[in-house]
Amino acid sequence: MQDSNHDGRFEKITVFADNLPFPNGVMPWDAGILVTAAPDIWYLRDGNGNGIADQRRKILTGFAEGNQQLRANGLYWGIDNWIYGANGRSDGEVHWVKNNKKAGSIRRRDFRFRPGGQEFEAIAGNSQFGTGHDDWGNRFPVFNNIPIRQVVLEDRYIERTPQLSVPETVPNIASDGENRLFPISREAFYIPQPSGYSTSACGPAVQRGPGLGETNNGDAFSCEPVQNLITRRHLEGAGPQFTAVRIPAEKDREFLASTDTWFHPVFLANGPDGALYVVDFYRKIVEHPHWVAPELRPKVKWDEGSAHGRIWRIHSRNFQLTNPPKLQDASIRQLVDSLENENGWVHDTAHRLLIEKQDQSSIPLLTALVHNGEPATRLRALYAIDGQRALTPKLLLSTLIDPDPHVRAHSIILSEAYMNNIAVQNRLLKMTQDPSPLVRYQLALSLGQMDDLRFGALANLAHRTEGDRWQRMAILSSVGHKPELLLNELKKNLAVLTLSDPAFVQQLAALIGASAKEEAIRPLLSTVSQSSDTNSVVLLVSGLMYGLKQTGNNPSNLVLQTLSNLIPVVRTLASSDDARLPSRLAATRLLAFSTNVSENDLLLSLILPDPPREIQTVAVDSIAENLSEILAARVFTNWAAYTRATRQQLLKNAARTTSLGRQSLDALEHGIVSPWEFNPATRQAFQQQKDLEIKKRANRLFAADTTPDREAVVRAFKPSLDLEGDRQHGALIFSQSCLACHSIQGVGAQVGPDLSGISSHAKETLLIDILDPNRQVLPDYIAYTCTTMNGDTFSGVIAAESDASITFRRTNETDLA
């Protein structure tokens, strides 16, 4: 499309390329464009100047095709000279077309690549459609029900320490954890979904230009096409993770909302003129028939309005639009000068063109900019030098002491390629006292690329975690296969670290246990025997036992003897209401390894309602770990006294534990446990039991209480739709039966979909959703069953996944990594 007089209206449309399978992402590159059109990424170029692509070749292939809304998309130029793309949630096994060289798997991850050097990397993110990014290289993916997330920890760092259990690395950063929206259009949904809560978030962008005014620069925007609006969040924070908050003026309203139900914004972009651009799908229905009940699909004209589509330009009233600069014909001097432009489109384009041209005459100009420009400009110039392979240790040393923390943090990333340089090493080792948490976080990550000199610096950083889980993960990811070396550096001040960050001590010990190396475990046991701090001792041994179990390794006689000697201390801490909670939890975990009657009595008392909920949860797990048939039988004698959450957790553990499994089925046969207390996930886990006798027995018992024809059940309850509702009674049932998996208006769990606003659905739809919930299940909420190398079985929704770990989200329990 061409706008010759720059009045915002296109006078001419030319078809540049056609016959591509659902192209959904475009980015300029090397005098042409790159286009995502699964299963391929194409390079298209107009070589003769007639406006039509006469050069067409595939660059990468293997991206899964899947649903048209869920394919690889959203290419953009990154500050670090990589081209970034969104997964689209269709995954793929990607290859370079030129030589069929394997590029990599993008299962549940986004990707980045460099076409010239045939470099490809799967990265954290798994964004559905588009990825927002700011001037500092931070990435903000979306999911349909989460309008803003942030990539806080990259996969390349986690993969260095395979045994490290890592939580979700791309969290929802909304300040309240909610995704509340304020549409003003009339509801017209075909897919069951909550009104007033995010259900179709896509096309995010961070405003990186002057068009909306200086106070709005850096704000994050995302589209919500189903509810006809664009929502905005202000980003706050000085550490690795931002918090996304609503601005006061939009506390209960949206940045842009329309009453026109045909208005479907699906993509946002910073324009060359400084304005924010909106791609409007503009047709009657934006929902995809794949997710609609089968009986509705033939009744709806899904493509009504498909000939339409609009692009909106948004800017403040007093902003003067400028003609886009013609950077393709700019000189090297002009391109370098353009790096200082406040408009994100302009400085991104200038940066990209400098890398494409690879003109070494730019290096002196860029070096001067590194020393004299504004912080963001200094960073762009630094990466432009690196992208031309002209970065030197001397220049890097100067930027490692830059006054701006962002520049220092990125300089640390760039230093990873110079870890053999003594001067660079020494500078990094002196940065552990940096005042910026962002810099210390990146330092902790990058030190993992250094030799054994890193452990002293990591120990210094450990004493400054201040309970920050991201800093903790960063340090632990850098220990690699030598976690015992970090413990050796920490043992002199271990009691102090235990007070400030007990989780760090326990996770470090777990890594040592997971290593299963005698030469690593013996120093830990020596530290335990020499320490007078009972809190540190219990945390170390608890972590060690967890790590050994995680990798299927049996504790040695020396470990068992140490544990046996520790039991009196464990008993005292576990039963003490005055003990610090982390130590008490660790002690409760260790009770699992005692067969004494007194410890069994204590465990049974800890699953009663009186102790803190955290203690009850850990005590249940310890009972399951104990494997004692006598203890398992005693659990069910006091069944009526337990809370519902404790009952559910016990039955989940029973599904994967022989002793509890047998006793739970005995309790079922004797009427102690109701068959309806075995929820579908637990029943499914019983069907995966490794004990064939338990498996057959469970199938027989559950079959007697199962109605196979769900449609018949729906028909049987249909007359209830004519009854008068009882809000109070319904709220009680919802609280008891639904909040364990679903949230509503910020209350409840996030295992299943958010049900806020579900009252807008037809009663007939609600009846089906309640009685036949598996009829329509979105891919984000499919339950998976995982069998570990130890033979243990776990079920849940996959919250995060990398090459190193899978994180399950489960009912009434913390995430399991």
VOGU-3710 file (C-alpha; in Angstrom, 3 decimals, decimal comma):
1> mqdsnhdgrf> 0,000/0,000/0,000  1,324/3,456/-0,882  0,570/6,814/0,703  2,291/9,272/-1,657  1,300/12,542/0,037  1,591/11,231/3,621  -1,949/12,167/4,590  -2,590/8,812/6,209  -4,694/7,475/3,342  -3,397/4,930/0,841
11> ekitvfadnl> -3,871/5,780/-2,814  -2,374/2,651/-4,367  -2,343/-1,042/-3,552  0,034/-3,499/-5,207  0,096/-7,240/-4,569  3,740/-7,809/-3,695  3,476/-11,601/-3,407  0,641/-14,124/-3,421  -0,001/-17,853/-3,065  1,582/-17,950/0,391
21> pfpngvmpwd> -0,149/-20,157/3,005  -1,670/-17,758/5,538  1,163/-15,173/5,850  0,927/-13,521/9,267  4,266/-11,875/10,055  6,399/-9,493/7,980  9,767/-7,849/8,618  12,150/-5,944/6,275  15,522/-7,608/5,725  18,347/-7,213/3,203
31> agilvtaapd> 16,453/-5,112/0,618  13,509/-7,497/0,837  11,163/-8,879/3,457  10,918/-11,964/5,635  7,447/-13,500/5,911  6,140/-16,148/8,308  3,821/-18,492/6,418  3,858/-21,864/8,195  5,424/-24,260/7,598  8,022/-21,794/6,257
41> iwylrdgngn> 9,708/-18,440/6,672  10,180/-16,861/3,243  12,558/-14,231/1,885  10,880/-12,099/-0,804  12,513/-9,357/-2,842  11,612/-7,054/-5,714  14,743/-7,138/-7,856  13,544/-5,096/-10,862  11,668/-2,306/-9,097  8,141/-3,054/-10,331
51> giadqrrkil> 6,730/-3,535/-6,831  6,304/-7,304/-7,199  8,495/-9,949/-5,602  10,476/-11,720/-8,305  12,866/-13,363/-5,846  11,211/-15,921/-3,561  13,004/-18,449/-1,465  12,368/-20,325/1,735  14,799/-19,636/4,563  13,486/-21,911/7,317
61> tgfaegnqql> 10,914/-24,698/7,315  9,271/-27,065/9,777  6,984/-24,680/11,666  3,777/-26,557/12,493  0,734/-25,411/10,526  -2,031/-26,230/13,007  -4,868/-23,772/13,601  -4,515/-20,621/11,480  -4,668/-18,441/14,594  -1,858/-20,342/16,291
71> ranglywgid> 1,044/-20,356/13,813  4,547/-18,886/13,988  4,326/-15,106/13,553  5,427/-11,679/14,748  8,953/-11,167/13,387  10,871/-8,142/14,675  14,446/-6,850/14,822  15,991/-7,187/18,274  18,497/-4,828/19,839  20,996/-7,714/20,046
81> nwiygangrs> 21,057/-8,219/16,234  18,777/-11,279/16,285  15,432/-11,563/14,502  12,722/-12,665/16,957  9,509/-14,578/16,285  6,508/-15,856/18,235  5,683/-19,554/18,383  1,947/-19,098/17,897  1,447/-22,223/20,080  1,793/-24,648/17,181
91> dgevhwvknn> 5,396/-25,714/17,849  7,555/-27,329/15,149  10,854/-29,041/14,315  12,687/-26,391/12,325  15,341/-26,834/9,610  17,326/-24,493/7,397  16,148/-24,954/3,829  19,499/-24,273/2,145  21,249/-27,366/3,491  18,464/-29,096/5,479
101> kkagsirrrd> 20,523/-28,442/8,616  18,482/-28,941/11,785  17,782/-25,600/13,452  15,915/-26,790/16,543  12,605/-27,669/18,190  10,349/-24,826/19,323  8,021/-26,929/21,466  6,306/-24,433/23,794  8,947/-21,816/23,058  9,477/-18,799/20,841
111> frfrpggqef> 12,492/-18,469/18,565  15,166/-16,163/17,212  17,519/-16,497/14,255  20,183/-14,852/12,105  19,630/-15,622/8,404  23,168/-14,793/7,310  24,983/-17,080/9,733  22,323/-19,807/9,868  21,970/-19,385/13,619  18,682/-20,433/15,202
121> eaiagnsqfg> 17,662/-20,704/18,849  14,502/-21,724/20,689  13,894/-19,238/23,489  11,530/-18,757/26,409  8,188/-17,147/25,625  5,623/-19,220/23,695  3,714/-16,094/22,672  0,403/-16,620/20,917  0,353/-13,742/18,439  3,006/-11,043/18,433
131> tghddwgnrf> 5,573/-10,076/21,068  5,956/-6,669/22,675  9,481/-5,394/23,316  11,004/-2,265/24,780  14,138/-0,242/24,002  16,179/-2,362/26,437  15,430/-5,689/24,757  12,870/-6,941/27,287  10,233/-9,195/25,715  6,527/-9,211/26,613
141> pvfnnipirq> 4,617/-12,181/25,134  0,863/-12,722/25,387  -1,495/-15,614/25,866  -5,155/-15,420/24,967  -6,123/-15,014/28,645  -3,054/-13,009/29,728  -2,599/-9,589/28,078  0,948/-9,109/29,366  3,682/-11,509/30,404  7,441/-11,017/30,621
151> vvledryier> 10,375/-13,231/29,735  12,411/-12,940/32,933  14,763/-15,926/32,608  16,052/-17,219/29,276  16,256/-20,949/28,573  19,933/-20,860/27,597  20,832/-20,134/31,207  18,582/-22,783/32,737  19,877/-25,526/30,466  23,376/-25,303/31,977
161> tpqlsvpetv> 22,093/-26,866/35,203  19,690/-29,632/34,097  18,687/-30,690/37,618  17,560/-27,213/38,648  13,797/-27,077/39,267  12,707/-23,781/37,772  9,259/-22,192/38,155  7,489/-20,497/35,283  10,037/-18,181/33,670  7,484/-16,103/31,723
171> pniasdgenr> 5,087/-14,900/34,440  1,943/-12,831/34,240  3,183/-9,444/35,477  -0,178/-7,733/35,994  -0,020/-6,008/39,376  -3,004/-7,844/40,824  -2,609/-11,057/38,840  -5,978/-10,380/37,246  -6,809/-9,710/33,629  -9,897/-7,567/34,227
181> lfpisreafy> -11,122/-5,612/31,206  -13,838/-3,011/30,677  -15,553/-3,496/27,308  -18,345/-1,196/26,233  -19,681/-3,274/23,329  -22,655/-5,615/23,366  -21,631/-9,173/24,217  -21,823/-11,555/21,246  -19,803/-14,679/22,039  -20,029/-18,047/20,311
191> ipqpsgysts> -17,219/-19,593/22,341  -17,976/-19,976/26,077  -15,750/-17,371/27,720  -15,949/-14,725/30,435  -16,961/-11,211/29,525  -14,830/-8,493/31,062  -11,742/-10,680/31,327  -9,015/-11,274/28,803  -9,810/-14,116/26,414  -8,172/-13,144/23,107
201> acgpavqrgp> -5,084/-11,066/23,953  -2,817/-10,580/20,948  -0,677/-8,147/18,957  1,126/-6,512/21,912  3,395/-3,482/21,573  5,368/-1,210/23,841  5,009/2,427/22,843  8,511/3,488/21,761  7,852/6,788/20,077  6,662/10,330/20,718
211> glgetnngda> 3,201/10,004/19,195  1,278/9,446/22,432  3,239/11,932/24,497  6,266/11,545/26,720  4,331/10,298/29,758  2,952/7,342/27,767  6,285/6,298/26,274  7,224/2,827/27,497  3,636/1,787/28,247  2,570/-1,705/27,123
221> fscepvqnli> -0,519/-2,185/24,958  -2,308/-5,318/23,783  -5,388/-6,054/21,691  -8,533/-7,805/22,835  -10,412/-8,381/19,551  -13,305/-10,439/20,925  -14,236/-7,626/23,316  -13,480/-4,808/20,841  -10,808/-2,968/22,788  -7,134/-2,197/23,352
231> trrhlegagp> -5,847/-2,323/26,920  -2,807/-0,520/28,333  -0,481/-1,143/31,286  2,299/1,024/32,701  5,531/-0,872/33,409  7,228/-0,339/36,762  10,314/-1,865/38,364  14,091/-1,627/38,597  14,919/-5,335/38,891  14,607/-8,243/36,472
241> qftavripae> 10,785/-8,388/36,637  8,425/-5,525/35,875  5,011/-4,955/37,375  2,300/-3,926/34,911  -0,208/-1,508/36,439  -3,167/0,444/35,163  -2,684/4,184/35,019  -5,049/6,125/37,345  -7,097/7,508/34,459  -7,827/3,959/33,242
251> kdreflastd> -8,607/2,329/36,554  -12,017/1,157/35,317  -11,827/1,899/31,595  -9,659/1,021/28,610  -7,201/2,977/26,501  -9,480/2,348/23,508  -12,854/0,601/23,476  -15,572/0,547/20,843  -19,284/-0,146/20,805  -18,856/-1,454/17,246
261> twfhpvflan> -18,803/-5,253/17,549  -17,077/-5,453/14,144  -14,040/-3,617/15,538  -11,454/-6,344/16,133  -7,935/-4,975/16,788  -5,422/-7,795/16,294  -1,997/-6,161/15,973  -0,178/-3,019/17,127  3,006/-1,406/15,860  5,109/1,726/16,279
271> gpdgalyvvd> 4,994/3,676/13,030  7,741/5,591/11,216  5,881/8,831/11,943  5,846/8,239/15,718  2,194/7,193/15,951  0,778/3,906/17,237  -0,765/1,819/14,437  -3,647/-0,640/14,871  -4,565/-3,468/12,505  -8,347/-3,922/12,671
281> fyrkivehph> -9,589/-7,327/11,451  -12,997/-5,677/10,942  -15,434/-8,433/10,194  -18,489/-9,671/12,018  -16,920/-12,648/13,821  -13,346/-13,002/15,000  -13,767/-16,296/16,862  -12,553/-19,488/15,179  -15,116/-22,256/14,547  -12,641/-24,870/15,785
291> wvapelrpkv> -13,428/-23,872/19,385  -17,205/-23,651/18,943  -19,603/-26,459/19,804  -20,034/-28,721/16,715  -23,782/-28,147/16,534  -23,204/-24,380/16,082  -20,529/-24,506/13,367  -22,770/-24,948/10,305  -25,237/-22,308/11,518  -22,844/-19,348/11,481
301> kwdegsahgr> -21,398/-17,455/8,506  -17,853/-17,299/9,845  -16,322/-15,245/7,028  -18,919/-12,486/6,905  -17,069/-9,252/6,183  -13,869/-10,972/5,037  -13,380/-8,398/2,286  -12,920/-5,660/4,879  -10,039/-4,661/7,133  -8,741/-1,331/8,436
311> iwrihsrnfq> -5,590/0,269/9,777  -5,915/2,982/12,422  -3,316/5,545/13,400  -3,387/6,870/16,963  -1,522/9,897/18,297  -2,087/12,706/20,774  -3,958/15,791/19,604  -0,971/18,110/19,814  1,513/15,748/18,166  2,821/16,870/14,774
321> ltnppklqda> 3,183/13,915/12,423  6,406/13,845/10,411  7,159/12,280/7,061  8,901/8,909/7,446  12,662/9,153/6,847  14,039/7,367/3,780  16,707/5,375/5,566  17,324/2,901/2,748  19,276/5,586/0,867  20,836/7,204/3,951
331> sirqlvdsle> 24,582/7,545/4,377  26,480/5,745/7,143  26,698/9,031/9,056  22,934/9,514/8,757  22,244/5,972/9,937  24,476/6,390/12,989  22,816/9,726/13,758  19,409/8,023/13,474  20,286/5,768/16,402  19,657/8,847/18,564
341> nengwvhdta> 16,113/9,269/17,230  13,465/8,816/19,952  11,174/6,963/17,542  11,592/3,205/17,941  10,835/2,483/14,288  13,543/4,898/13,146  16,358/3,751/15,409  15,487/0,055/14,926  15,586/0,467/11,157  18,852/2,405/11,230
351> hrlliekqdq> 20,383/-0,250/13,480  19,271/-3,061/11,168  20,610/-1,310/8,066  23,998/-0,780/9,716  24,210/-4,522/10,354  23,116/-5,346/6,809  25,693/-2,998/5,249  28,622/-4,150/7,445  30,486/-0,918/6,628  33,502/-0,598/8,934
361> ssiplltalv> 33,574/3,172/8,450  30,689/3,268/10,937  32,817/1,933/13,821  34,536/5,230/14,848  31,193/7,042/14,689  29,495/4,343/16,740  32,320/4,290/19,274  31,944/8,032/19,816  28,212/7,465/20,350  28,912/4,733/22,943
371> hngepatrlr> 30,858/7,299/24,969  28,682/10,362/24,476  25,087/9,358/23,648  22,040/8,985/25,846  21,804/5,603/27,671  19,524/3,852/25,153  21,555/5,284/22,273  24,803/4,101/23,853  23,376/0,608/24,057  22,193/0,552/20,431
381> alyaidgqra> 25,588/1,789/19,271  27,339/-0,875/21,336  25,281/-3,651/19,747  25,776/-2,145/16,293  29,531/-2,439/16,850  29,175/-6,009/18,091  27,015/-6,894/15,088  29,910/-5,915/12,827  32,375/-8,048/14,826  34,258/-4,930/15,921
391> ltpklllstl> 33,683/-5,045/19,674  36,950/-5,023/21,649  37,647/-5,895/25,304  38,840/-2,316/25,812  35,498/-0,857/24,756  33,622/-3,497/26,712  35,546/-2,648/29,889  34,440/0,972/29,562  30,762/0,032/29,205  30,895/-2,367/32,173
401> idpdphvrah> 31,291/0,771/34,335  28,684/2,804/32,440  26,566/4,994/34,749  23,334/3,431/33,424  22,400/-0,011/34,827  20,811/-1,162/31,555  24,036/-0,524/29,670  26,037/-2,331/32,370  23,669/-5,306/32,312  23,855/-5,678/28,525
411> siilseaymn> 27,625/-5,217/28,641  27,721/-8,218/30,967  25,788/-10,229/28,369  28,273/-9,199/25,687  31,164/-10,120/27,987  30,094/-13,774/27,850  32,061/-14,040/24,597  35,183/-12,633/26,323  35,387/-14,774/29,457  38,950/-15,808/28,594
421> niavqnrllk> 40,107/-12,206/28,766  41,719/-11,629/32,186  40,806/-7,929/32,334  37,149/-8,690/31,561  37,131/-11,496/34,135  38,532/-9,251/36,827  36,042/-6,508/36,088  33,098/-8,922/36,316  34,324/-10,408/39,587  34,366/-6,902/41,103
431> mtqdpsplvr> 30,748/-6,172/40,137  29,063/-8,264/42,857  28,435/-5,122/44,933  26,791/-3,240/42,073  23,913/-1,141/43,482  21,496/-2,226/40,743  19,501/-5,456/41,268  19,190/-5,714/37,477  22,970/-5,694/37,065  23,504/-8,205/39,871
441> yqlalslgqm> 20,870/-10,469/38,316  22,537/-10,450/34,907  25,947/-10,886/36,512  24,707/-13,986/38,329  23,480/-15,424/35,028  26,570/-14,607/32,984  29,083/-15,820/35,570  27,993/-19,322/34,646  30,065/-18,933/31,472  33,250/-18,422/33,522
451> ddlrfgalan> 35,588/-21,061/34,963  35,755/-22,013/38,663  36,703/-18,457/39,605  32,985/-17,716/39,474  32,072/-19,418/42,750  33,494/-16,745/45,043  31,542/-14,088/43,169  28,389/-16,222/43,196  28,748/-16,599/46,970  28,961/-12,826/47,341
461> lahrtegdrw> 25,836/-12,441/45,239  24,040/-15,112/47,285  24,285/-12,941/50,386  22,452/-10,205/48,480  19,503/-12,151/47,089  17,197/-10,434/49,603  14,741/-13,274/49,065  14,391/-12,483/45,340  13,526/-15,780/43,628  14,883/-14,573/40,284
471> qrmailssvg> 18,270/-13,711/41,755  18,271/-17,085/43,492  17,519/-18,916/40,227  20,181/-16,900/38,405  22,877/-17,891/40,883  21,867/-21,541/40,966  21,720/-21,735/37,172  25,396/-20,751/37,108  26,710/-23,566/39,308  26,471/-26,029/36,422
481> hkpelllnel> 27,682/-29,467/37,484  29,635/-28,196/40,503  27,104/-27,033/43,129  29,361/-28,273/45,935  31,929/-25,584/45,097  29,385/-22,876/45,876  28,474/-24,534/49,192  32,160/-24,585/50,072  32,311/-20,806/49,527  29,172/-20,267/51,602
491> kknlavltls> 29,709/-22,512/54,608  31,519/-19,912/56,740  28,440/-17,669/56,748  25,795/-20,316/56,179  23,738/-19,411/59,258  23,435/-15,814/58,049  22,309/-16,951/54,579  19,808/-19,347/56,144  18,141/-16,424/57,902  18,034/-14,202/54,821
501> dpafvqqlaa> 17,137/-16,794/52,167  16,407/-20,305/53,504  15,033/-21,417/50,130  18,443/-20,772/48,581  20,198/-23,105/51,056  17,639/-25,843/50,462  17,744/-25,584/46,665  21,539/-25,608/46,594  21,533/-28,797/48,693  18,944/-30,287/46,306
511> ligasakeea> 21,305/-29,667/43,385  24,082/-31,436/45,266  21,775/-34,379/45,911  20,631/-34,438/42,304  24,240/-34,627/41,160  24,494/-37,978/43,007  28,252/-37,464/43,229  29,852/-38,880/46,351  32,568/-36,225/46,132  29,837/-33,565/46,261
521> irpllstvsq> 27,652/-35,154/48,955  30,456/-35,845/51,455  31,399/-32,147/51,865  27,717/-31,331/52,485  27,497/-33,991/55,183  30,719/-32,673/56,686  29,210/-29,199/56,821  26,128/-30,639/58,539  28,176/-32,441/61,173  30,229/-29,330/61,936
531> ssdtnsvvll> 27,377/-26,821/62,037  25,715/-25,775/65,266  22,885/-23,989/63,459  19,948/-26,407/63,452  18,046/-24,356/60,852  20,874/-24,676/58,314  21,364/-28,363/59,095  17,707/-29,283/58,569  17,477/-27,265/55,346  20,641/-28,849/53,937
541> vsglmyglkq> 19,598/-32,414/54,682  16,023/-31,839/53,491  17,313/-30,404/50,217  19,816/-33,244/49,845  17,116/-35,911/50,251  14,833/-34,120/47,779  17,614/-33,933/45,197  18,471/-37,625/45,588  14,831/-38,613/45,143  14,392/-36,296/42,172
551> tgnnpsnlvl> 17,009/-38,207/40,198  16,068/-41,664/41,481  19,226/-42,164/43,539  19,121/-44,011/46,855  20,809/-42,338/49,819  24,088/-43,889/50,890  24,601/-45,404/54,332  26,474/-42,275/55,346  23,482/-40,101/54,359  21,056/-42,386/56,216
561> qtlsnlipvv> 23,243/-42,336/59,322  23,385/-38,542/59,266  19,603/-38,430/58,912  19,119/-40,898/61,766  21,267/-38,769/64,055  19,218/-35,738/63,097  15,750/-37,168/63,889  15,492/-35,688/67,441  16,172/-32,218/66,040  13,714/-32,868/63,202
571> rtlassddar> 10,986/-33,920/65,620  11,475/-30,837/67,776  11,382/-28,405/64,867  8,405/-30,046/63,114  6,267/-29,920/66,244  7,249/-26,414/67,352  4,804/-23,598/66,705  7,644/-21,162/67,448  10,056/-22,542/64,834  10,682/-20,527/61,665
581> lpsrlaatrl> 8,294/-21,775/58,983  10,979/-22,724/56,387  12,820/-24,820/58,973  9,617/-26,395/60,217  8,611/-27,315/56,661  12,030/-28,856/56,019  11,810/-30,855/59,227  8,328/-32,078/58,312  9,677/-33,317/54,984  12,380/-35,279/56,787
591> lafstnvsen> 9,797/-37,059/58,963  9,034/-39,114/55,863  12,241/-41,040/56,372  11,493/-42,237/59,906  9,526/-45,399/60,708  9,258/-44,759/64,439  5,740/-44,670/65,867  6,358/-41,302/67,519  7,264/-39,662/64,194  4,254/-41,298/62,527
601> dlllslilpd> 1,995/-39,938/65,261  3,469/-36,495/64,699  2,877/-36,671/60,953  -0,751/-37,650/61,473  -1,251/-34,735/63,848  0,237/-32,339/61,302  -2,402/-33,111/58,646  -5,232/-32,088/60,977  -6,763/-28,599/60,499  -4,847/-26,953/63,363
611> ppreiqtvav> -1,298/-26,566/61,898  -0,680/-23,955/59,187  -1,877/-25,010/55,738  1,711/-25,138/54,450  2,601/-27,661/57,153  -0,454/-29,801/56,347  0,523/-29,912/52,676  4,093/-31,007/53,363  2,975/-33,525/55,986  0,679/-35,231/53,465
621> dsiaenlsei> 3,580/-35,536/51,020  5,759/-36,965/53,798  3,136/-39,597/54,613  3,087/-40,596/50,944  6,883/-40,777/50,891  6,965/-42,919/54,032  5,597/-45,986/52,167  4,467/-47,608/55,418  1,280/-49,682/55,104  0,591/-49,224/58,830
631> laarvftnwa> 0,851/-45,442/58,568  -1,233/-45,429/55,388  -4,001/-47,395/57,115  -4,039/-44,991/60,042  -4,531/-42,037/57,671  -8,051/-43,130/56,757  -9,236/-43,811/60,309  -9,503/-40,069/60,909  -10,827/-39,113/57,446  -13,760/-37,024/58,657
641> aytratrqql> -11,442/-34,653/60,532  -9,476/-33,505/57,499  -10,137/-30,433/55,373  -11,307/-30,921/51,820  -7,947/-29,756/50,460  -6,093/-32,300/52,609  -8,421/-35,081/51,456  -7,866/-34,208/47,813  -4,124/-34,112/48,287  -4,104/-37,482/50,088
651> lknaarttsl> -6,068/-39,117/47,270  -3,771/-37,622/44,642  -0,812/-39,089/46,472  -2,672/-42,375/46,809  -2,899/-42,604/43,036  0,889/-42,802/42,757  1,772/-44,595/45,998  1,289/-48,320/46,556  0,628/-48,162/50,314  -1,783/-45,212/50,204
661> grqsldaleh> -3,307/-46,561/46,998  -4,342/-49,857/48,592  -5,633/-48,202/51,741  -7,620/-45,542/49,852  -9,418/-48,247/47,858  -10,126/-50,119/51,099  -11,590/-46,886/52,477  -13,685/-46,512/49,325  -15,068/-50,038/49,628  -15,917/-49,522/53,295
671> givspwefnp> -17,699/-46,228/52,668  -15,163/-44,100/54,538  -14,257/-42,221/51,367  -16,964/-41,187/48,918  -16,425/-42,185/45,270  -17,032/-38,572/44,259  -13,986/-37,494/46,253  -11,856/-39,155/43,575  -11,886/-36,371/40,988  -11,306/-37,127/37,263
681> atrqafqqqk> -7,592/-36,294/37,427  -7,092/-38,642/40,377  -9,033/-41,423/38,677  -6,932/-40,979/35,566  -3,774/-41,214/37,669  -5,027/-44,478/39,205  -5,383/-45,812/35,679  -1,647/-45,145/35,225  -0,693/-46,936/38,471  2,397/-49,089/38,102
691> dleikkranr> 0,908/-51,644/40,530  -1,367/-53,748/38,275  -3,464/-55,055/41,181  -4,286/-51,515/42,351  -4,951/-50,428/38,772  -7,438/-53,250/38,098  -9,147/-52,781/41,449  -9,514/-49,037/40,942  -10,968/-49,483/37,464  -13,532/-51,920/38,851
701> lfaadttpdr> -14,550/-49,635/41,718  -14,724/-46,485/39,612  -16,676/-48,199/36,837  -19,530/-48,782/39,236  -19,880/-45,031/39,784  -19,335/-43,800/36,215  -22,022/-42,792/33,774  -20,474/-43,272/30,320  -23,056/-41,335/28,352  -22,502/-37,679/29,315
711> eavvrafkps> -25,124/-36,568/26,789  -27,679/-38,637/28,704  -26,611/-36,895/31,901  -27,078/-33,496/30,266  -30,549/-34,505/29,061  -31,468/-35,783/32,494  -30,614/-32,476/34,148  -32,090/-30,236/31,449  -35,365/-29,695/33,347  -33,328/-28,009/36,104
721> ldlegdrqhg> -32,939/-25,001/33,779  -36,569/-24,109/34,490  -36,043/-24,024/38,255  -35,571/-20,823/40,213  -31,906/-20,223/41,134  -30,538/-19,942/44,669  -27,564/-17,559/44,568  -26,436/-18,221/48,139  -26,516/-21,987/47,765  -24,882/-21,766/44,335
731> alifsqscla> -22,059/-19,625/45,699  -21,415/-22,211/48,412  -21,285/-25,072/45,898  -19,027/-23,027/43,611  -16,677/-22,304/46,499  -16,511/-25,966/47,497  -16,309/-27,525/44,043  -14,900/-25,011/41,577  -12,436/-22,608/43,219  -9,844/-25,359/43,591
741> chsiqgvgaq> -9,269/-25,160/39,821  -10,907/-21,941/38,633  -10,670/-18,307/39,644  -13,444/-15,748/39,540  -12,858/-12,026/39,992  -9,405/-12,645/41,438  -10,403/-15,386/43,910  -9,445/-19,045/43,459  -6,827/-21,080/41,610  -5,587/-20,775/38,026
751> vgpdlsgiss> -5,471/-24,424/36,990  -8,509/-24,087/34,722  -9,940/-21,087/32,837  -10,892/-17,897/34,677  -14,685/-17,955/35,091  -15,185/-14,257/35,823  -18,148/-12,953/33,861  -19,422/-16,448/33,087  -22,906/-15,380/34,171  -23,285/-13,829/30,712
761> haketllidi> -23,392/-17,307/29,146  -26,626/-19,010/28,257  -27,959/-21,433/30,868  -27,845/-24,226/28,299  -24,137/-23,586/27,721  -23,426/-23,564/31,440  -25,234/-26,872/31,898  -23,030/-28,547/29,294  -19,871/-26,955/30,674  -20,640/-28,252/34,174
771> ldpnrqvlpd> -21,855/-31,762/33,334  -19,663/-32,459/30,310  -16,577/-30,291/30,860  -14,414/-32,291/28,464  -16,617/-31,494/25,464  -14,716/-28,251/24,817  -11,242/-27,942/26,310  -8,860/-25,198/25,215  -5,305/-26,460/24,599  -3,941/-24,409/27,518
781> yiaytcttmn> -6,012/-26,486/29,949  -5,477/-30,034/28,744  -4,329/-32,228/31,628  -1,196/-34,283/31,101  0,094/-37,267/33,026  3,853/-37,588/33,508  5,701/-40,701/34,655  9,154/-40,019/36,088  12,209/-42,219/35,778  11,437/-43,382/39,339
791> gdtfsgviaa> 8,035/-44,611/38,221  6,121/-41,860/40,050  3,092/-40,466/38,247  1,962/-36,826/38,334  -0,922/-35,086/36,612  -1,634/-31,463/35,896  -1,748/-28,662/33,381  1,609/-27,744/31,861  2,398/-24,236/33,121  5,922/-24,071/31,680
801> esdasitfrr> 8,266/-26,301/29,724  11,897/-26,181/28,635  14,552/-28,668/27,609  15,509/-28,982/31,281  12,143/-29,200/33,062  8,350/-29,286/32,927  6,243/-27,370/35,441  2,832/-28,839/36,293  0,048/-26,693/37,722  -2,110/-28,785/40,048
811> tnetdla> -5,241/-28,436/42,123  -4,722/-27,341/45,749  -0,945/-27,638/45,417  1,996/-25,497/44,473  3,417/-25,788/40,968  5,584/-28,879/40,550  8,764/-28,499/38,495
//
